[in-house]
Amino acid sequence: LLNGNKLTGSLPPELGNLRNLNRLQVDENNITGSVPHAFGNMTSIKHLHLNNNTLNGEVPLELSKLNNLAHLILDNNNLTGSLPQELARLPSLTILQMDNNNFEGSEIPEAYGKFSRLVRLSLRNCGLQGSIPDLSSIKNLSYLDLSWNKLTGTIPESKLSDNMTTIELSYNNLTGTIPQSFSELDSLQLLSLENNSLSGSVPTEIWENKSFENNKLQVDLRNNNFSDATANLRTPENVTLYLRGNPICKSTSIPIVKQLFQYICGEKKQTPTKPEHTPCSNVSCPYEKVLVSPGLCFCAAPLLIDYRLKSRSFFFFTPYIEHQFMEYITTSLQLETHQLAIDRVVDENKLRLRMNIKLIPNGKTIFNVSEVIRIRGRFTSWTFPRNDFFGPYELLDFPLEGPYADLLAGESGISTVGWVMIVAASIVAATVISVSATLLYVRKRHGNLHGLTRKRVFRTISREIEGVKKFSFIELSDATNGFDGSAVIGRGSYGKVYKGILPNKTVVAIKRGEETSLQSEKEFLNEIDLLSRLHHRNLVSLVGYSSDIGEQMLVYEYMSNGNVRDWLSANATETLSFNMRAQVALGAAKGILYLHAEANPPVIHRDIKTSNILLDCQLHAKVADFGLSRLAPDFGEGDREPAHVSTVVRGTPGYLDPEYFMTRQLTVKSDVYSFGVVLLELLTGMHPFFEGTHIIREVRMANECGTVQSMADSRMGQSSPDKVVKLAALALWCCEDRPEMRPSMSKVVKELESICQSVKETDMFSETTTLLYTKTSSSSSSPVPSYFSSLPGSNLDSGFLEAVKPR
């Protein structure tokens, strides 16, 4: 994941050699050149995100060989040529997004109607011509955007997927009528056909006799040639119709048009409730004079929002501000378009748009309490409808000032009954649960939040983090039966860990931070942002998080076989064989190596121990607790490994690197030391401290006396003496007092591979991951201790390690 950096140059064809790569995400950089044909060799790739760069040339036909590819995202580049029809062969593709490229004169291949799993097809502003192919065979399609092209002909009559929510065909040269089949799309939320040459009657069947559940439908038919309607044009409350620029708006033979003219034929939909306005010079206003027409104002206190789109440049965005974006915001907030004012837009390096937004009360001076709760909750809970063209977004600030600060400060004096009524009104008015409703719910049902003020709740600002789900407090409370004690499965320095069951029956582990462990909101979300980018089969996966109402919780995949320490306990009813322990060690080592060498930025775990190595249902090892308060190191100048980080000593006695303890300087070799202790625990079954001594001292003495086999855990059963000696030697090498004498994790992984290599295949776990490592400087290689180098198979040369492949 290299998105959002300032990378320049071209994409190296050598990346195509990464046949086991799952995701390549280099969007939002300054990369030039063409897409390498060699990318067709990345046979395991699922996500290829190259958008928001300056790539040119044609889309390589070789990409059609990527049978596992799910997302192909190439929008906002300078790609040319034609759209490869071969892409339709991709059996796993769900998103094809190539907006804002220059496929001038190219046609949409007929073969694109044969995509088997496509959900989203977006080819906006690509210079495409010709007709729209029949897409009715794409059974999962829900989003179609072919707007701002030069398409001609009629819209195909065949019925599209029942999942369709968005049809964007605006700004083309389409003719004919609106297909009758559009009236059968019950999930439709946006039908945008403006600025074409469509004619005939407006098909009111699209919205008649439909509930749309909690959704809204927007039908934009502006600037076409519609002259009639099939029935009454009066739309339900949750349907917005735009007809400006059609002959029907000039018709005198349709009474309803005259009656509804200002609503369906005006520039924007008006509201029946107009604010009273007077000449601006006569308005006495402690807040802000809002201009409603030349010389006329009314007094209002707007809500101010500092908002940033992680989207396209201002050049691309400008045509969409007046209509699409303003409609997107106001529809999401259940406001009228005249209540939104965009004060200022700043183009930040052509990658982000920062803007100041004002929301103006409708027909009154201020928003009431329930409106503030609903609007602010909508922004901070990230429940806006998904819109890839305008998002994702970041909420930078939502200050509650002036009358709103006083309004909320005085809220604590409201009676319980009054508060319930306010929240109930908010729920009726909005489709999302507001922050205040969450607080009431928690207080009534769980009663386990103390000293939490509403002021603190309303100052909580969140931001959207890709790749992880943001849970509400209620969702996680329900998943754990109100954080019942019976759901507790562990406890650490951060807080209790609960077993939870989500509504879809997924079992998760929920770490709930105690008050003494909580960070600032910004620090916590920065940690989540880092964790969301760490993906490896030997790391416990982060599913989501919650920062509702002052809480800080992490939601992880549930590991059904607990931690390694419990398996080594004398009370364990089952035990692990030597071969199993070696495989557990190898899996954990790979997870740690990923943190050190492949994570961006690199991560030092700082608390490697057997209780932080968990086992899934197949006894595969995954490293846990690499999240909160684990500092990511900087690289020293010219270093191949991360330089040290000066920090307060944290970790677990018995596993702590003595050099780190003395100097407060944390390096990756601190993790190597702790992992050496883990290897000794796996070998002996003992705790780091036992009977007044330390496991390292005891095994080292036994090794020097040639009796290390006597230290092996007898519960392992039969094990190769050579393998026991070799594992002990590797552990002691990791536990050298001087960091420079310890091996790197890449060497640890290689040696564990060697130990596991000769184990009978029937006794081993199946492994599929391949790790690649970069060349390391020979000057920084760790010397091999004499007691280790004399062992067979211990030739751990420094240099390029081609691939460590689990067998």
C-alpha positions in Angstrom: 0.0 0.0 0.0 1.8 3.1 -1.3 -1.1 5.4 -1.9 -1.1 9.1 -1.0 2.6 9.6 -1.1 4.6 11.7 -3.5 6.0 8.9 -5.7 7.3 9.8 -9.1 8.7 8.0 -12.1 7.2 5.0 -13.8 5.9 1.6 -12.5 8.7 -1.0 -12.7 7.7 -4.0 -14.8 9.5 -6.2 -12.2 6.5 -5.8 -10.0 4.9 -8.3 -12.3 7.1 -11.0 -10.8 5.2 -10.7 -7.5 3.0 -13.7 -8.3 1.7 -14.0 -4.8 0.9 -10.3 -4.3 -2.7 -9.7 -3.2 -3.0 -5.9 -3.5 -1.1 -3.2 -5.3 -2.3 0.2 -4.3 -0.3 3.2 -5.6 -3.1 5.6 -6.2 -2.8 9.4 -5.5 0.9 9.8 -6.5 2.6 11.4 -9.4 3.5 8.3 -11.3 3.9 8.6 -15.1 4.5 6.2 -17.9 2.4 3.3 -18.9 0.9 0.3 -17.1 3.4 -2.5 -17.5 2.3 -5.5 -19.6 4.1 -7.6 -17.0 1.4 -6.9 -14.5 -0.5 -9.6 -16.3 1.8 -12.1 -14.4 0.5 -11.1 -11.0 -1.8 -14.0 -10.9 -2.8 -13.7 -7.2 -3.7 -10.0 -7.4 -7.2 -9.0 -6.2 -6.9 -5.3 -5.9 -5.1 -3.1 -8.5 -5.5 0.6 -7.6 -3.6 2.9 -9.9 -6.0 5.8 -9.9 -5.1 9.5 -9.5 -1.8 9.5 -11.2 -0.6 10.6 -14.7 -0.4 7.2 -16.4 -0.6 7.2 -20.2 -0.7 4.6 -22.9 -3.3 1.8 -23.4 -4.8 -0.5 -20.8 -2.7 -3.7 -21.3 -4.6 -6.7 -22.7 -2.6 -8.9 -20.3 -4.7 -7.7 -17.4 -7.4 -10.0 -18.7 -5.4 -13.0 -17.4 -5.8 -11.9 -13.8 -8.5 -14.4 -12.8 -8.5 -13.3 -9.1 -8.8 -9.6 -9.8 -11.7 -8.1 -8.0 -11.1 -4.3 -8.2 -9.5 -2.6 -11.3 -9.4 1.1 -10.5 -7.6 3.3 -13.1 -9.6 6.5 -13.0 -8.0 10.0 -13.2 -5.1 9.3 -15.5 -4.3 10.0 -19.1 -4.9 6.5 -20.5 -5.7 6.4 -24.2 -6.6 3.8 -26.9 -9.7 1.6 -26.7 -11.4 -0.2 -23.8 -10.1 -3.9 -23.9 -13.1 -6.2 -24.5 -10.9 -9.0 -23.0 -11.5 -7.5 -19.5 -15.0 -9.0 -19.7 -13.4 -12.4 -19.2 -12.3 -11.6 -15.7 -14.3 -14.0 -13.6 -13.8 -12.3 -10.2 -14.1 -8.6 -11.2 -16.6 -6.7 -9.2 -15.4 -3.1 -9.7 -14.2 -1.6 -13.0 -13.6 2.1 -12.6 -11.8 4.1 -15.3 -13.3 7.6 -15.1 -11.6 10.7 -16.4 -9.3 9.1 -19.0 -8.9 9.8 -22.7 -10.4 6.9 -24.6 -11.4 9.4 -27.2 -13.5 7.8 -30.0 -13.6 4.4 -28.3 -16.8 2.5 -27.9 -18.0 0.4 -24.9 -17.5 -3.2 -26.0 -20.6 -5.3 -26.4 -18.7 -7.9 -24.4 -19.0 -5.7 -21.3 -22.5 -7.1 -21.0 -21.0 -10.5 -20.1 -19.3 -9.6 -16.9 -20.2 -12.4 -14.5 -19.8 -10.7 -11.1 -19.5 -7.0 -11.8 -21.1 -4.7 -9.2 -19.8 -1.3 -10.3 -19.1 0.0 -13.8 -17.9 3.6 -13.9 -16.6 5.1 -17.2 -17.5 8.8 -16.6 -15.8 11.5 -18.8 -13.7 9.2 -21.0 -14.6 10.5 -24.5 -16.5 7.4 -25.3 -18.9 7.3 -28.3 -21.3 4.8 -29.9 -24.2 3.2 -28.1 -24.8 1.7 -24.7 -24.5 -2.1 -24.8 -27.1 -4.4 -23.2 -26.0 -4.8 -19.6 -29.0 -6.8 -18.4 -27.1 -10.0 -18.0 -24.9 -8.6 -15.3 -26.9 -9.9 -12.4 -25.1 -8.1 -9.5 -24.7 -4.7 -11.1 -25.8 -1.9 -8.8 -23.9 1.2 -10.0 -23.6 2.4 -13.6 -22.0 5.7 -14.5 -21.4 6.5 -18.2 -22.0 10.2 -17.9 -20.1 13.0 -19.6 -19.3 11.1 -22.8 -20.5 11.3 -26.4 -22.8 8.3 -26.4 -25.6 8.1 -28.9 -28.6 6.0 -29.7 -31.3 4.9 -27.3 -31.1 3.4 -23.8 -31.5 -0.4 -24.0 -34.9 -1.6 -23.1 -33.8 -4.8 -21.3 -34.3 -4.7 -17.5 -31.1 -4.1 -15.5 -30.3 -5.9 -12.3 -32.7 -5.7 -9.4 -29.8 -4.4 -7.3 -29.5 -1.1 -9.3 -29.2 1.9 -7.0 -27.5 4.4 -9.4 -27.9 5.0 -13.1 -25.8 8.0 -14.3 -26.2 8.7 -18.1 -26.2 12.5 -18.1 -24.3 14.7 -20.5 -24.4 12.4 -23.5 -26.3 12.6 -26.9 -28.9 9.9 -26.1 -32.3 9.9 -27.9 -35.5 8.0 -27.6 -37.6 7.4 -24.5 -36.9 6.3 -20.9 -37.2 2.5 -20.9 -40.3 1.2 -19.2 -38.1 -1.4 -17.4 -36.7 1.4 -15.2 -40.0 1.4 -13.4 -39.2 -2.1 -12.2 -36.0 -1.1 -10.3 -37.2 -1.0 -6.8 -33.8 -0.3 -5.3 -33.1 2.8 -7.4 -31.9 5.9 -5.6 -30.5 8.0 -8.4 -31.6 8.2 -12.0 -29.6 11.0 -13.7 -30.4 11.6 -17.4 -30.0 15.3 -17.7 -28.5 17.1 -20.8 -29.5 14.5 -23.4 -32.1 14.5 -26.2 -34.6 12.1 -24.7 -38.2 12.7 -25.5 -41.7 11.3 -24.9 -43.5 11.2 -21.6 -42.0 11.3 -18.1 -42.7 7.7 -16.7 -44.2 8.4 -13.3 -44.3 4.6 -12.7 -40.7 4.9 -11.6 -41.8 6.2 -8.2 -45.5 5.5 -8.1 -46.7 3.0 -5.4 -43.2 2.4 -4.1 -42.0 2.9 -0.5 -38.2 3.0 -1.1 -38.0 2.0 2.5 -35.7 4.6 4.2 -34.0 5.7 1.0 -34.7 8.6 -1.2 -35.0 8.7 -5.0 -33.7 11.5 -7.1 -34.8 11.7 -10.8 -32.9 14.3 -12.8 -34.4 14.8 -16.3 -33.3 18.4 -16.9 -32.5 19.7 -20.4 -34.2 17.0 -22.5 -37.3 17.0 -24.8 -40.0 15.6 -22.5 -43.4 17.1 -23.3 -45.8 15.0 -21.3 -46.1 12.7 -18.3 -47.8 9.3 -18.0 -49.6 10.4 -14.8 -49.6 12.9 -12.0 -46.2 14.6 -11.5 -46.8 15.2 -7.8 -44.0 13.1 -6.2 -43.9 11.5 -2.7 -41.9 13.3 -0.1 -38.9 11.1 -0.5 -38.7 11.6 -4.3 -37.1 14.6 -5.9 -37.9 15.4 -9.6 -36.0 17.9 -11.8 -37.5 18.9 -15.2 -36.1 22.3 -15.9 -35.3 22.8 -19.6 -38.0 20.5 -21.0 -41.0 21.5 -23.1 -43.3 20.1 -20.4 -42.3 23.1 -18.2 -43.9 25.4 -20.8 -47.1 23.4 -21.2 -50.3 25.1 -20.2 -52.4 22.0 -20.8 -51.2 20.2 -17.7 -52.5 22.0 -14.6 -50.3 20.2 -12.2 -47.2 21.6 -13.9 -48.3 25.1 -13.3 -49.1 24.2 -9.7 -45.8 22.6 -9.1 -43.7 24.7 -11.4 -41.4 26.2 -8.7 -40.6 22.7 -7.4 -40.0 20.7 -10.6 -39.1 23.3 -13.2 -37.0 25.7 -11.1 -33.2 25.8 -10.8 -33.4 23.9 -7.6 -36.2 22.4 -5.6 -37.7 25.0 -3.4 -39.3 24.6 0.0 -42.7 25.7 0.9 -41.3 27.2 4.1 -39.5 30.4 3.2 -37.6 32.5 5.7 -38.9 35.9 6.3 -36.6 38.4 4.7 -36.3 42.2 4.8 -33.9 44.8 3.3 -30.4 44.0 4.6 -29.9 47.5 6.0 -32.9 47.0 8.3 -31.8 43.6 9.6 -30.5 43.7 13.2 -28.6 40.4 13.6 -26.3 39.0 16.3 -25.3 36.1 14.0 -25.1 36.3 10.2 -27.2 38.1 7.5 -28.1 35.6 4.9 -28.6 37.1 1.5 -31.7 35.5 -0.2 -32.0 37.9 -3.1 -30.4 41.2 -4.1 -30.8 43.6 -1.1 -32.9 41.2 1.0 -31.6 39.3 4.0 -32.7 37.3 7.0 -30.9 36.6 10.2 -29.6 33.1 10.8 -26.9 31.2 12.7 -25.3 28.7 10.3 -23.6 25.5 11.4 -20.0 25.7 10.2 -18.1 22.7 8.9 -14.5 22.3 7.8 -14.5 19.4 5.4 -12.1 17.7 3.0 -12.6 15.4 0.1 -9.9 12.9 -0.7 -10.9 13.1 -4.3 -10.0 14.6 -7.5 -8.6 18.0 -8.5 -10.6 21.2 -8.6 -10.5 21.0 -12.4 -12.5 17.8 -12.4 -14.7 18.8 -9.4 -15.9 22.3 -10.5 -18.6 21.1 -13.0 -20.2 19.1 -10.2 -20.4 21.6 -7.4 -23.6 23.3 -8.2 -25.7 20.2 -8.7 -24.3 16.8 -8.0 -22.2 17.6 -4.9 -24.7 20.0 -3.3 -27.5 17.4 -3.9 -25.3 14.7 -2.5 -24.7 16.6 0.7 -28.2 18.0 1.2 -29.9 14.7 0.3 -27.7 12.9 2.8 -28.5 15.4 5.5 -32.2 15.6 4.6 -31.9 19.4 3.9 -33.0 21.5 1.0 -30.3 22.6 -1.4 -30.8 26.3 -0.6 -29.7 25.5 3.0 -26.2 24.7 1.9 -23.5 27.3 1.1 -19.9 26.4 0.1 -17.9 29.3 1.3 -14.4 28.4 0.2 -12.7 25.6 -1.8 -8.9 25.0 -1.7 -7.2 22.5 -4.1 -4.5 20.8 -2.0 -1.9 19.5 -4.3 -4.5 18.3 -6.8 -5.2 15.3 -4.5 -7.6 16.8 -1.9 -10.2 19.5 -1.8 -10.6 21.4 1.4 -13.8 23.4 1.8 -15.7 25.4 4.3 -19.4 24.6 4.4 -22.3 26.5 6.0 -25.6 24.9 6.7 -28.4 27.5 7.1 -31.6 27.0 9.2 -34.7 26.8 7.1 -37.2 29.5 7.9 -35.9 30.3 11.3 -32.9 31.8 13.0 -31.2 28.7 14.5 -31.4 24.9 14.2 -33.1 23.2 17.2 -31.4 20.7 19.4 -32.7 17.6 17.6 -31.6 19.0 14.2 -28.1 19.8 15.5 -27.8 16.3 16.9 -29.0 14.7 13.7 -26.8 16.7 11.4 -23.7 16.4 13.5 -24.3 12.8 14.1 -24.6 12.2 10.3 -21.2 13.8 9.7 -19.3 12.2 12.6 -20.7 8.7 12.2 -19.8 8.5 8.6 -23.2 7.2 7.5 -23.3 9.2 4.2 -24.3 7.1 1.2 -21.2 5.7 -0.5 -20.0 7.9 -3.3 -16.6 7.2 -4.8 -16.7 10.2 -7.0 -17.0 12.7 -4.1 -15.2 10.7 -1.4 -14.0 9.5 0.8 -14.1 12.5 3.1 -12.5 13.8 6.2 -14.3 15.9 8.8 -11.7 18.3 10.0 -13.8 20.4 12.3 -17.5 20.8 13.3 -17.4 23.6 16.0 -20.5 24.3 18.0 -20.3 28.0 18.6 -22.6 30.9 19.4 -26.2 29.8 20.1 -25.3 26.1 19.6 -22.7 26.1 22.3 -25.2 27.7 24.7 -27.9 25.4 23.5 -25.9 22.2 24.3 -24.4 23.6 27.4 -27.9 24.2 28.8 -29.0 20.8 27.8 -28.0 19.1 31.0 -30.9 20.9 32.7 -33.4 19.1 30.6 -35.4 16.5 32.5 -35.1 12.8 31.7 -38.6 12.8 30.1 -37.7 15.9 28.1 -34.5 14.3 26.9 -36.3 11.2 25.8 -38.7 13.3 23.8 -35.9 15.1 22.0 -34.1 11.9 21.1 -37.4 10.3 20.0 -38.0 13.3 17.7 -34.5 12.9 16.3 -35.0 9.3 15.5 -38.3 10.0 13.7 -36.6 12.8 11.7 -33.4 10.9 10.7 -32.5 7.4 9.6 -29.3 7.3 11.7 -29.0 7.0 15.4 -27.5 10.2 16.7 -24.8 10.5 19.3 -27.2 11.5 21.9 -29.5 8.6 21.2 -26.5 6.3 21.7 -25.7 7.9 25.0 -29.3 7.5 26.2 -29.5 3.9 25.0 -26.3 3.1 26.9 -27.3 4.7 30.1 -30.7 3.0 30.1 -29.6 -0.5 29.1 -26.0 -0.8 30.3 -25.3 1.9 32.8 -21.5 1.3 32.5 -20.3 4.7 31.4 -19.5 7.0 34.3 -18.6 10.6 34.2 -19.2 11.0 30.5 -20.5 14.4 29.6 -22.5 15.4 26.6 -19.9 18.1 25.9 -17.3 15.4 25.5 -19.5 13.5 23.1 -20.1 16.5 20.9 -16.4 17.3 20.7 -15.7 13.8 19.4 -14.6 14.2 15.8 -14.0 11.1 13.6 -12.7 10.4 10.2 -13.3 7.7 7.6 -10.6 4.9 7.6 -10.6 2.6 4.6 -10.4 -1.1 5.1 -12.0 -1.3 8.5 -15.6 -1.0 9.8 -16.6 1.8 12.2 -18.9 0.2 14.8 -21.3 2.1 17.0 -21.2 1.5 20.8 -24.6 -0.1 20.6 -23.5 -2.7 18.0 -20.6 -3.8 20.2 -22.7 -3.7 23.3 -25.3 -5.9 21.7 -22.6 -8.3 20.4 -21.4 -8.9 24.0 -24.7 -8.8 25.8 -24.0 -5.4 27.3 -20.3 -6.3 28.0 -21.4 -9.0 30.3 -18.7 -10.6 32.5 -19.4 -14.0 30.9 -18.2 -12.6 27.6 -14.7 -11.7 28.9 -12.0 -13.9 27.4 -8.9 -12.1 28.5 -7.4 -9.0 30.0 -4.4 -7.0 29.1 -2.7 -3.7 29.9 -5.2 -2.0 27.5 -8.3 -3.4 29.0 -10.6 -6.4 28.9 -11.1 -8.5 25.8 -14.6 -9.7 25.1 -16.0 -12.4 22.8 -18.7 -10.9 20.6 -21.1 -12.1 18.0 -22.1 -9.7 15.3 -25.6 -9.7 13.7 -24.2 -11.7 10.7 -23.1 -14.4 13.2 -19.4 -13.5 12.8 -17.5 -14.1 16.0 -15.0 -11.4 17.0 -12.8 -10.4 19.8 -13.4 -6.9 21.2 -10.7 -5.1 23.1 -12.3 -2.4 25.2 -9.9 0.3 26.5 -10.0 1.2 30.1 -10.1 4.9 31.1 -6.4 4.9 32.1 -5.5 3.5 28.6 -7.4 5.9 26.5 -5.6 8.2 24.0 -6.7 11.4 22.4 -9.1 11.0 19.6 -6.5 11.9 17.1 -3.9 9.5 18.4 -6.4 6.7 18.6 -7.5 7.2 15.0 -3.9 7.4 13.8 -3.3 4.0 15.4 -6.4 2.6 13.6 -5.2 4.1 10.3 -1.8 2.3 10.8 -3.4 -1.0 11.9 -5.8 -0.9 8.9 -2.8 -1.1 6.6 -1.3 -4.2 8.2 -2.4 -7.3 6.4 -0.6 -10.7 6.7 -1.9 -14.2 7.3 0.2 -14.4 10.5 -1.2 -11.3 12.1 -4.5 -11.2 13.8 -6.7 -9.1 11.5 -8.4 -5.9 12.6 -12.1 -6.0 11.7 -13.1 -2.6 12.9 -13.1 -0.1 15.8 -15.4 2.1 17.8 -14.7 5.6 19.1 -18.3 6.4 20.1 -19.1 8.5 23.2 -15.6 8.5 24.6 -15.0 4.8 24.1 -12.0 3.3 22.3 -12.5 -0.3 21.2 -10.7 -2.5 18.7 -12.5 -5.4 17.0 -10.4 -8.3 15.8 -11.0 -11.7 14.2 -11.7 -14.3 16.9 -9.0 -17.0 17.4 -10.8 -20.0 18.6 -7.8 -21.9 19.9 -6.6 -19.3 22.3 -2.9 -18.4 22.9 0.2 -20.4 22.9 0.9 -19.8 26.6 -2.3 -21.7 27.5 -1.3 -24.6 25.3 2.1 -24.8 27.1 0.5 -24.5 30.6 0.7 -27.5 32.9 -3.1 -27.4 33.1 -3.5 -27.9 29.4 -5.5 -31.0 28.5 -3.9 -31.2 25.1 -0.4 -30.5 24.0 1.6 -29.6 20.9 4.1 -31.9 19.3 7.6 -30.6 18.4 6.6 -30.4 14.8 3.5 -28.3 15.7 5.6 -26.0 17.9 8.1 -25.5 15.2 5.3 -24.5 12.8 3.8 -22.1 15.4 7.3 -20.5 15.8 7.6 -20.2 12.0 4.2 -18.6 11.6 4.8 -16.1 14.4 8.3 -15.2 13.0 6.7 -14.5 9.6 4.2 -12.2 11.2 6.9 -10.3 13.1 9.1 -10.1 9.9 6.2 -8.5 8.1 5.9 -5.8 10.8 9.7 -5.1 10.6 10.3 -5.3 6.9 7.1 -5.0 4.9 4.8 -2.8 6.9 4.7 0.9 5.9 5.8 2.4 8.2 7.7 -0.4 9.9 6.4 -1.5 13.3 8.2 -2.7 16.4 5.9 -4.9 18.4 7.6 -4.3 21.8 5.7 -7.0 23.6 6.4 -10.4 21.9 5.4 -13.2 24.2 3.5 -16.5 24.0 0.3 -15.0 25.3 0.4 -12.6 22.3 0.7 -15.5 19.8 -2.8 -16.8 19.1 -4.0 -20.0 17.3 -6.9 -20.2 14.9 -9.1 -23.2 14.3 -6.4 -24.9 12.3 -3.7 -24.1 14.8 -2.1 -21.5 12.5 -0.2 -18.9 14.5 -1.0 -15.2 14.4 0.7 -12.4 16.2 -1.6 -10.2 18.3 -1.4 -6.9 20.2 0.8 -5.1 17.7 -1.5 -2.1 17.9 -2.0 0.6 20.5 1.0 2.4 21.8 3.4 0.5 19.6 5.6 3.2 18.1 6.5 2.9 14.4 10.3 3.6 14.0 11.9 5.9 11.6 14.7 4.7 9.3 18.1 5.9 10.1 20.0 7.6 7.3 21.2 5.0 4.9 20.1 2.1 7.2 18.6 -1.1 5.9 16.8 -1.6 9.2 14.8 0.9 11.3 16.8 3.1 13.6 16.1 3.0 17.3 13.2 4.9 18.9 13.7 6.4 22.3 10.7 5.6 24.5 9.5 4.7 27.9 10.2 1.1 28.5 7.2 -1.1 28.0 6.9 -4.8 27.7 6.6 -7.9 29.9 9.2 -8.9 32.5 11.1 -12.0 31.3 10.8 -11.0 27.7 12.4 -7.6 27.8 15.6 -6.9 25.9 18.2 -5.9 28.5 19.7 -3.4 26.1 16.3 -1.7 25.6 15.7 -1.8 29.4 19.0 0.0 30.1 19.2 2.5 27.2 15.4 3.1 26.5 16.3 2.7 22.8 13.9 0.4 21.0 15.0 -1.4 17.8 13.8 -4.4 15.8 16.4 -6.4 17.7 14.4 -5.9 20.8 11.6 -8.0 19.2 14.2 -10.6 18.2 15.3 -11.0 21.8 11.7 -11.4 23.0 11.0 -13.9 20.2 14.1 -15.9 21.4 12.4 -16.3 24.8 9.2 -17.5 23.0 11.3 -20.1 21.2 12.7 -21.3 24.6 9.2 -21.5 26.0 8.1 -23.6 23.0 11.0 -25.9 23.5 10.8 -26.4 27.2 7.2 -25.6 28.1 8.5 -23.4 31.0 7.7 -19.8 31.9 10.5 -17.3 31.4 11.0 -17.2 35.1 10.8 -20.5 37.1 12.2 -21.6 40.4 14.1 -18.3 41.0 16.0 -18.4 37.7 15.5 -17.4 34.0 14.9 -19.8 31.2 17.7 -18.2 29.1 20.3 -18.9 31.8 19.1 -22.5 32.3 19.1 -23.4 28.6 22.4 -21.7 28.0 24.1 -23.7 30.7 22.6 -26.9 29.4 23.8 -26.1 25.9 27.3 -25.5 27.1 27.2 -28.8 28.9 25.8 -30.7 25.9 22.6 -31.6 27.7 20.2 -29.3 26.0 17.9 -32.2 25.1 17.2 -32.7 28.7 15.5 -29.3 28.8 13.0 -30.3 26.1 9.3 -30.6 27.2 8.6 -34.3 27.6 5.0 -33.7 26.6 6.1 -33.1 23.0 6.7 -36.9 22.5 9.3 -38.1 20.1 11.4 -35.4 18.5 14.7 -35.3 16.6 17.7 -34.6 18.9 19.3 -32.6 16.1 16.2 -30.4 15.7 15.9 -29.8 19.4 19.6 -28.7 19.5 19.1 -26.5 16.5 16.0 -24.8 17.9 17.8 -24.2 21.2 20.8 -22.7 19.4 18.5 -20.4 17.3 16.7 -19.2 20.5 20.0 -18.5 22.3 21.3 -16.6 19.3 18.2 -14.4 19.4 18.8 -13.8 23.1 22.3 -12.5 22.9 22.9 -9.6 25.2 24.3 -7.3 22.5 21.7 -6.4 19.8 24.3 -6.5 17.0 25.0 -10.1 17.8 21.4 -11.2 17.3 20.1 -12.3 13.9 17.5 -10.3 11.9 14.0 -11.7 11.7 14.6 -12.7 8.1 17.4 -15.0 9.2 15.2 -16.4 12.0 12.5 -17.2 9.4 15.1 -18.9 7.1 16.5 -21.0 9.9 13.0 -22.1 11.1 12.2 -23.0 7.5 15.3 -25.2 7.6 14.2 -26.8 10.9 10.7 -27.5 9.5 11.9 -28.6 6.1 12.7 -32.2 6.9 9.5 -32.8 9.0 7.2 -35.3 7.4 4.6 -33.5 5.3 1.7 -35.3 7.0 2.7 -33.8 10.3 2.8 -30.3 9.0 0.3 -27.5 8.6 -0.5 -26.4 5.1 1.0 -23.1 4.2 0.3 -20.9 1.2 2.0 -17.6 1.8 5.3 -16.6 0.1 7.4 -13.8 1.6 9.9 -11.8 -0.3 12.8 -9.9 1.3 15.1 -7.3 0.1 18.9 -7.4 0.1 20.6 -6.4 3.3 24.0 -4.9 3.7 26.7 -7.4 4.5 28.3 -4.9 6.8 25.3 -5.0 9.1 24.9 -8.8 9.2 25.0 -10.3 12.6 27.9 -12.6 13.5 26.9 -16.2 14.0 27.9 -17.5 17.5 30.3 -20.5 17.5 27.8 -22.8 19.2 25.3 -22.1 16.4 27.6 -22.0 13.3 28.9 -25.5 14.1 25.4 -26.9 13.6 24.4 -28.5 10.3 22.2 -26.3 8.1 23.1 -23.1 9.9 24.7 -21.3 6.9 22.7 -18.1 7.2 24.4 -15.9 4.6 23.6 -12.2 4.4 22.4 -10.8 1.1 19.3 -11.3 -1.0 16.9 -13.9 0.3 14.9 -14.8 -2.8 11.8 -16.3 -1.2 10.9 -18.0 2.1 8.2 -20.4 1.0 6.3 -22.3 3.6 6.3 -26.0 2.8 
